[in-house]
Amino acid sequence: MANFITLHKQQGGQALRDLLAKPLGNALTVLALAFSLALPATLFVLAKNVVAVTEEWQVPNQLTVYVNQGASDAVAETLFDELSQWQDIGNTEFISPEQGLTQLRQIQGFDEAISLLDDNPLPAVIVVTPANDDAASATALAAKLRAESAVEEVRLDSDWLQRLSAIESLVLTLTVVFSGLMLMAVFLIIGNTLRLQVLNQKAEIQVLKLVGATDSYIQRPYLYTGVWLGLAGAIVAWIVTLINGLLLDTAVAKLATLYSSGFRLSGLRIDEGLILLMITGLIGLLAARLAAGKHLREIEPV
């Protein structure tokens, strides 16, 4: 067992030294692997953050009831008191036109525009939370509210959540599709690299077979080479993804500021980076085993 471990250490170390002995050619291969992996990794980061935003904003269905523009404060307050007594309504919140204008001023970019208005154009608003969270109950309640004479419009706030959920599904699908394509590209790059390496070392392999070396013994350094290439590509891809995350975080921070939000982009965690290393190392191992093993069996001593 000790000899087996020692042999693996020697062959693994020798495979790494052989890669470092040709830095330029192998660096190009590693960069090709890294950029192939950086795309799905970046998409994964975006998908993860879209899911986080969706979960953060998945509040119970709310309905925004807009009172008629010309209605007096007394009419709006009477409607508010009436709605508060409905059994299918769990909670109500009254927002007067003055409160609505104050909230609008707090949104960046609106203060200067509001200062140009002579009168307050906002109606009174009642935010209604249904007693039941299911979409069917909220839709039925919205239809019932629209029948009230003092109500001008009712908006179901879950509509935009449904759109956000559709965007989340699209991003997740794109992530899965591009991840599959890019991982296949990584498999082909490593497999083709080792195939060429085996063919270039055909004479050495024939000599080794002449002296009695088995295919598994000859193949083992190529397996380690595939693993080293995969791990190196994954490490560079991790760095590229972190840089992409920093660049995207700047743009996201500006967008979040416009919506008065403190949301920041979350990059790859340590455990996610380790999973990337494990998956890529396994792909390198499988690609090396298939590519090198096939050609090694075809090479016979002469």
C-alpha positions, 0 to 999 in steps of 0.5 A, spaced: 500 500 500 505 504 501 509 503 494 502 504 491 501 511 494 508 513 493 508 511 486 501 515 485 505 521 488 511 520 484 507 520 477 502 526 480 508 530 481 511 528 475 505 530 471 505 537 474 512 538 473 511 536 466 506 541 465 510 547 468 516 545 464 511 548 458 508 554 461 506 558 454 502 552 451 499 549 457 497 556 459 493 557 453 490 551 454 488 553 462 486 560 459 481 556 454 478 552 460 478 558 465 474 562 460 469 556 458 468 555 466 467 562 467 461 563 463 457 558 467 460 560 473 458 567 472 451 565 470 450 561 476 452 567 481 446 571 477 441 566 478 443 565 485 442 572 486 435 572 482 433 567 486 435 571 493 431 577 490 425 573 489 425 570 496 426 576 499 420 579 495 415 573 496 411 577 501 403 575 501 399 578 496 397 585 496 392 589 493 393 597 492 386 600 492 386 607 489 380 612 491 377 616 486 381 622 484 376 627 486 373 623 493 374 627 499 378 625 505 372 623 509 370 618 503 377 615 503 377 614 510 370 611 510 372 606 505 378 605 509 373 603 515 369 599 511 374 595 508 377 594 515 371 590 517 371 585 511 372 578 513 376 576 507 381 582 508 387 581 513 390 587 514 389 594 511 393 601 511 391 607 509 396 612 505 393 619 504 395 623 498 400 627 503 403 621 505 404 618 498 407 625 496 412 625 502 414 617 500 415 619 493 420 625 494 424 620 498 425 616 491 431 619 488 430 623 482 423 625 484 424 631 489 426 636 483 420 634 479 415 634 484 417 641 486 414 643 479 407 641 481 402 646 483 397 641 486 398 634 489 396 629 483 396 623 488 389 620 490 388 616 497 391 609 497 389 603 501 393 597 501 390 591 503 392 584 505 388 578 504 386 574 509 388 568 505 395 568 501 393 564 495 392 567 488 385 565 487 383 569 493 386 575 492 384 575 485 377 574 487 378 580 492 380 584 487 374 583 483 370 585 489 373 591 491 373 594 484 365 594 484 366 599 490 363 606 487 369 610 491 374 605 488 377 608 481 382 602 480 385 596 484 392 593 482 394 586 485 401 587 487 403 579 486 403 581 478 410 583 478 412 577 482 409 573 477 413 576 472 419 576 476 418 568 477 418 568 470 425 571 469 428 567 475 426 561 471 429 563 464 435 565 468 436 558 471 434 555 464 440 559 461 444 557 467 443 550 466 443 550 458 450 554 458 453 550 464 452 543 460 455 546 453 461 549 457 462 543 461 462 539 455 467 544 451 472 543 457 471 535 456 473 536 449 479 541 450 482 536 455 481 530 451 483 533 445 490 536 449 491 529 452 490 525 445 495 530 442 500 529 447 499 521 447 500 521 439 506 526 440 509 521 445 508 515 441 515 512 441 516 513 448 509 509 449 512 503 445 518 503 449 515 502 455 510 497 453 516 493 450 519 493 457 513 490 460 509 497 462 502 496 463 497 500 460 494 503 466 501 504 469 502 508 462 495 512 462 496 514 470 500 520 468 495 522 463 490 522 468 493 526 473 495 531 467 487 531 466 486 533 473 491 538 474 489 542 467 482 541 470 483 544 477 488 550 474 482 552 469 477 552 475 482 556 479 483 561 474 475 561 472 474 562 480 478 568 479 475 571 473 468 570 476 470 574 482 472 579 478 466 579 474 462 579 480 465 586 483 464 589 476 457 587 476 456 589 483 458 596 482 452 596 476 447 593 481 449 597 487 447 603 482 440 600 480 439 598 487 440 605 490 435 608 485 430 603 488 432 605 495 435 598 496 441 596 500 441 590 495 448 587 493 451 582 489 453 575 492 459 572 489 461 565 489 462 562 496 468 558 498 464 551 498 461 553 491 468 554 489 470 548 492 464 544 488 467 548 481 474 545 483 471 538 484 467 538 478 472 540 473 477 535 476 472 530 475 471 532 468 479 532 467 479 525 469 474 522 465 476 526 459 483 523 460 481 516 461 477 516 455 482 520 450 488 517 453 486 510 454 483 509 447 489 511 444 494 507 448 490 501 447 491 502 439 499 503 440 503 497 440 510 496 441 514 494 434 
